[in-house]
Amino acid sequence: MATSKKPAEYEVTASNGRVYRITAADDGQAHQLAGWIEDRIAAGDDDLAGDVSPPLNTQVLKPARPDIEGADYINTGGLEGQVSGEGERQLDRSGVIGGIDSFLRGATRTAYGNYADEIAAGIDAVLPISRLTGQPVNSIWDGSSLSDAYEHNLNLQRQIDEADDTQHPVMSNTGKVGGAILQAIGAGKLLKAGATTVAPMLGKTAIGPVAAAEAYQLAHPVKAAVIAGGAGGGLSGAFGGSGEGEDAATRIDNAQRGGATGLMFGSALAPVAVSLAPAIARYANVLFGRMPEREATQQLIQALQRDGYDITSPTGVKALRDELGAYLGKPVSLADIGIATRSRAGVGLRSPSNVQNKMVDLVHARQAGQNIRLASDIRATVAPRTDVHALDEALVKAREEEALPLRDRALFETGGGFGDPLVPRLPTITRNADAADAGVMRTLGNDVPETYSPVVKSGTDVAEGTGRQARIPDDPVLQQIARLPFAQRALKAARGLAQEEVNLGTVLGNDVSHLPDVTADGANLDMRTLDYLKRFLDKEVSKLGRQADSNTFSAAEYPQVKALRDALRTRMREVVPEYGDYLDSYRGSSDLIDALKEGRQFNQLDPELIAKTQNAVGRSTAEKELYRVGVARNLLDEISSARDGSNAASRILNSDEARAQLAATGVAPQDAARLERSVAIERQFNLLPAELSGNASAARNTATVDADAGARAQLPFNPGSPLGWAGAAGRAVLNRASTVRNRAVNEALLPQILETNPQAIDAIISDLERAGKYADAAKLRRAKNTYAGTAALGNLLGTGSAMQEGN
């Protein structure tokens, strides 16, 4: 039992929970009456009101004091006197010191699960240290038994608690909240310490469950919050509720009630807290402009996770490294591996910052180098054993060197002048000072002033001492073949081309003696004209064979044109044996050149026709190889035509048919697959420059939200209310802070996400892996803090529920 004094008055909290006032003459009288009250209570008489037989002629009165709810009064007959005596203390807790002590006692009370009074009472019963603060505690050193001293001290602590709640409710309750949080945190640390101690004993047995629990917590934060919040709230509420009882039955009842209350509120509020905690943290970071580098790292990790690469797991890191390794050594960046990372990079590229221009230039520079990278891949896969351009030129030169002497013997008569330097015979052109300009202008189809025109003399004129006779076959069959309708159509077109060759060759000072006499009309054709006609028909046959019309014939006339060419060639070989020798010598190099030319037009042919040509009987390995060289030249020409190298990959292998055409050329399957992969990668690279336009898409919208760090405030705005104006002001401040911080985040993120150096990317991945683990640890810490808060709430609500029931 505890007592507290005013002048000549004592207030007594009895074991039945009631508060009695005793007016006594002295300390001994007050203690004697208090003992009588306890005796009556022990005898089962809890209601002493109206009793007229207590000792010392006192009377128990009804409650009359408003500041003590439920108080009864005992009047000893109005005896006056000052009350004094060791161990007595007033219940007056007013003042600053009293408020501070109320806060500390409230915190201590909930921190120890409402067992602080019991602990203090027990300690004071053995070692009455509370007397140092003026509390009238009893101890075994005063002659009391341990149980009596404990009961007296416990009643005193209860009385002080009630005074604190009445006189300092804010300080007391604030302390209780803080103590409840401390209790929850302490319990968590205790559990962690216990786990740290026990885990080594269990060895690998403990690793699995702990890892599984943390993985579940990260994968299902809301469900984990419901479970952990309910458990924490329920246990803490039960523990706090049991601390409000006076006997075993009451404590059990209050523990059940407190546990149920804590379980209910913990399960309901924990997931809300877990969901709100990251958003609150982000708003705080944005408002104060904190940690933009860490935010950039987290956004990059989040984008990678959306693309399927969980950087927080070894499997995800390996998958990311494997994916980057599949880019054939090309300048790939993290922004190229998925739509989420690419969209996030696009947001940064479109947002003003100190690195924006540099990063945009970096993207454009990589795209500009696309045709160079593709050209290297084409040479390495389509024609890996040849220098495409050099071989093309060398073949033409070699053929000319080999066939030139035999050509002269076939086209010109032997005799005087044969073998001398080749000099133009027809037409003979005397050039004035402007002849070169005139020839070029005429070749380009421009009008040439009279003063620029070269003078064409008679076709019979030759340079004295150097001229030679063109061979005119005296064979009616050959001449008749040349006069057939198809031959005449071809001859007309051939003469037009020959005229252009004569003009250009003359202007450039080249040998044109082997070209036909374009002035001859109606006479028998010489070998130069017949040879030119044959070569013209060769070209027509090649073109018509690809099922394409020419300027002279249609594709439907291919059989007739081919038959004409074959008949003309055969008769020329028979009539002029030297011409057969020339063709045989020319054919070796010519077939290779023809294969090269055919390859350069492979994209115009059906894949079946390409395969048929390449696999034809008698086709040499060299011809097949040269055909593929032509294919390489075709592809190189296509990518070179792309402006500034941009989007060169879109010009080749852009359809199933194009890929089938490449395969039909005989390119090794692994080489074809490598080239197709190269083109696909370059097309993928083209997607990043497209992000600069920023056209709306779901991925870009998500990336924009991520880039804002979730801090674009959606606060209410209603100009008609103070709350609305406050919301508008808060939104403006936060959005401005978000703009400033987002700039810093982009400046930290873009160099990482656009890096193309393999070693640097590897270092970035390692940093992201560490940061991801740190982020997971931070999530776990936030979750555990949330669970601690839930446990604290369970403690408060459970205790409050128990106290309410007790009242």
C-alpha positions, 0 to 999 in steps of 0.5 A: 500500500502507498501513501502520499501527503498533503498538510495533515492529510494522507491519500491512500490507494488500497489493494482493492484499487480505491483511493481513500483520504485520511485526515490524521493528527500524525504519521502513526495515526495515519498508518494505523488507519491504513492498516485497518482498511487493508484488514477490512479488505482482506476480510472481504469488505471492499465497500467501506463507505458509511462504516462507523466502526473504524478505530480512532473514531473515524468514518469512511465517506463517499467520494467528494474530490473531483480530481481523483475519480472514485475516491472515498474519504475517511475522516478521523474526526477533524483532528488537526496536525502536520503529518510528517514521517520518513518514506512519505511523498506527495502525489503532486507531480506538477512542474517541469521536473514532474513532466520530464519524469512522467515522460521517462516513466511512461517510456520505461513502462512500455519499454518493459512491457508494462512490467516496469512497476513490478520490477521497480517494486521488487528492486526497492523491496530489496534495495530501496534506491527510490528513496533517493528520489523521495518515494516512500518505499518499503524494504526488507531492511525496515522489518517488512517481509519481502511480500509486504514490501513488494506489495507496498512498493507496487501500490506506490508505483501504480499511484504515481502512474495514475498521477502522471496520467492525470497531471501530465497526459501528453508527456506520459503518453508520448513516453509510452509511445517512445518506449513501445518503439524501443521495446520493439527495436530491442526485441528485434536486436535481441532476436538477431543476437540470438540468431547470430549465436545460434546460427553457427551452432546449427551450421548450414541448417540455419542458412536455408530457412533464413534465406528463404524467409528473406527471399519471401519478404523481398518477393512478397513484401505485403504478405510478409508484412501482414504475417510479421506485423500481425505476429509482432503486434500480437506478441507485443500486445499480449506481453503488454496486456499481461503487465496490466494485471494484478493477479494471474487470472487478470494477467492472462485475461488481459494478455489475451485481450491485448494480443488479439487487439495487437494482432488485428491492428498489426496485420491491418496496418503493417502492409500499409506502412511497408507500402508507404515507407519507400514513397515517404523516403523518396519524397524526403530525398527529393525535397532535400536533394539527397543521394542522387548517385544512389538514386541513379543506381537504384533506377538502373537496377530497377530498369534491368529488373524490368528487362529480366535481369535481377542484378541482386542475384548471381543468376541475374548477373550471369544472365546479364553478362552472357547477354552482353557477351552475345553482341559480337564485340560490338559497342553495346551498352546497358541501354541496348539490352531491353526496352526498360533500360533503353526507355530510361536512357531516352528520358535522360537524353531528352532531359536538360543536364550538364551531360546531355549534349555529350551523351547525345553526341555519343549516341550519334557517333556510334550510329555513324560508325554502323556502316564501318562495323557492318562492312568489316562483318561482311568481309569477314563472313561473305568473302573471308579469303579475299580483298573484295575491291582489289580482286575485282580490279585485278581480274579486269586488268589480268583479263585485258593483259591476257586477251589483248594480243589475241583480240588484235589478231582476231579483229585486224588483218595481218600484214603491213602495219600489223602489230604496230601501236594501236591507233584510232582508225574510225572515226579519226578525230582531230582535237582542238584545244577544247576537245577534251572538254567537248568530249566530256560534255557530250558524254554527259549529254550537254550541248557543246558549242561549235568551237568546242566540237572536234572535227571528224574526218573520213572513215578511210583516213588512217595515220600514215605508217601506223594504220591497219585494216579491220578484218571483214569476214567474207561469210554470207551466213555470218553477215546474214545472222547479223542482219536478222531482225533481233540482231538489227535491234541489238546492233542499233543499240550497240552502235549507240553505246559504241559511239559513246565509248569512242567519244569518251576514249578519244577524249581521254586518249585511250585506244579505241581501235577495237571499237566498231565503225559506227559510220558504216551502214549497209556494208558487211560488218567487220570483226570489230562490229561483230565482236561488239554486237556479240558482247552486247548480246552477252549483257542482254542475255545475262540481264534477261536471264534474271527475268528483267526487261532491258532497254532493247528486249523484254524478258519474254524474248530471252530464248530468241536473244540467247539463241541469236547470241549463241549462233553469232558466237559459234559462226564467228569462231568458225569463220575466224579461228583466231577469234575462237582463240581469243574467246578461249583465252578471254573466257577464263578471266571472263567467267570469273568476272561474270561470276563477280558481276552476277554476284553483285546483282544477287539481290535481284534474283530468286534464291532458287535461281541463285542456288542453281547458278552456284551449283551448276555443273562445271562451275569452278570453285573460283567462280563460286568464290568470286560470285560471293565476292560480288555478293559482298560488293553488293552488300557493301554498296548498299550500306555505303549508300546510307546517309552518314552511316545511319540506319545502314543495317536497315538496307540489307538482309531486311526480309526472309527472302533477302536472308534466303538469297544470302544462304543460296550463294553458298556462304557457310551457315555459321557465317550467314548466321553471324552476319544476320546476328550482326545486322540484327544487333545494329538494328537494335542499336538504331532503337536508341537514337529513336528514343530522342524523339520520345514518342509516347509508349508504355515503356517510356511513360514508365521510365518517365515515372521512374526518372521522377523518383516517384516524387511528382506530387499529386497534392490536392489543389482547391483555390477556395480552401486554405488546404488547397492552397497549401497543397498547391504550394507544397506541390510546387516546392516538391516538383521544383526540388524534383526537377533539380534532383532529377537533373543530378540523377540523370547526370549520374545515370547516363554515363553508366547506362551508355558506357560501351567499354567492356571493362568499364561495363563489367565494373559497373555491373559489379557495382550494381551487384553490390548496390543491389544487395545493399538495396535489398538489405535496406528493404529488409531494414525498412521492413523490420523497422516497420514490423518494429513499429507495428509491434510497438503499436500492438503494445500500445493498443494491447495495453490500452485495451487491457487497461480499458477493460480493467477500468 
